[in-house]
Amino acid sequence: MAQILFLMGLYGFGVFFGLLFKKQLPSAFLGVTGYLWGALIWVAGGVLLNVLTIPYSPVSITILFFLLGIGIAFLHIRQKTWQLSRSEL
């Protein structure tokens, strides 16, 4: 069960990140590649932790993803990506 929740979390985080680019990319593309965006962020987060010599543990990666989620939410609010146009409805 944990493996499925992990994959769903990667997909959700990837779609959440990909929606920042919804004006440049079609939404179908973002939906299909959500897992790839999430996996890319996961690998980049692991590399960042190794570069900063922070131990790679579930706690540290959870804190990193929590902070990234707050940052992405701030960018969503600032860019107003939650306001849909008539063509997107």
Secondary structure by P-SEA (a helix, b strand, c coil): caaaaaaaaaaaaaaaaaccccccccaaaaaaaaaaaaaaaaaaaaaaaaaacccccaaaaaaaaaaaaaaaaaaaaaacccccccccc
